[in-house]
Amino acid sequence: MDSIYITALLIGLAGGVHCVGMCGGIASSLLFSATPTVGRYHLLAAYNFGRIFSYSIAGAAVGYSGDMLTQHTFISPKILLIFSSVLLLLLGFYIGGFTQSLTWLERIGGRFFSLIKPLSARFLPLNNAMKAVPYGMIWGWLPCGLVYSTLAWAMGSGSATNGALVMLCFGLGTLPALFATSMSGQYLHELFTQPLARKLISVIVIISAITLLTMTLMH
């Protein structure tokens, strides 16, 4: 597997704790919609399929945009990768509570999400797995600095296909933490959202960003 996809997968795994704080409660609430005919695993799987599908669509869009930028402007792929590495570095400090520098980015995304969020009510109650797919697709656009930072990385991937695969790998990486908290209840959710856990994950993201930045500058 290409290193860019491995990196995206690792970012998702490392950032899973952050995802728990952002949307773990949403995934956990799906279990209350489970009925004897719709198991919790089916609802969670369908919801996360929709969520990751939206990530992949966004990745394809930014991957295509990045490809067009490098072909028709002075911006090179290397510049895009440097930009994404710096954004990932800022995200690490943001997750750890060392800075609030990315709140503006989430506010911008929040404006778009506020337009589509009401659509999710059409699929409630989630009494079958098929309704959980579009519900997850809508909530996949929840404003999140981790997602935006990975999208910046996908922008430098070189094509729409590569961008979609980057975000697919990222989404798959977030699954373990989200499934764990969804199935294990409030205790694990509270454990993952403790300040110490956030500090630890911020250090991992910062190290990843510095590694990516160094690798990009050396090539």
Secondary structure, DSSP 4 states (H G I P E B T S, - for coil): --HHHHHHHHHHHHTHHHHIIIIIHHHHHGGGG-BTTB-HHHHHHHHHHHHHHHHHHHHHHHHHHHHHHHHHSS--HHHHHHHHHHHHHHHHHHHTTS--TTHHHHHHHHHHHHHHGGGGGGG-S--SHHHHHHHHHHHTTS--HHHHHHHHHHHTTSSHHHHHHHHHHHHHHHHHHHHHHHHH-HHHHHHHTSHHHHHHHHHHHHHHHHHHHHHHHH-
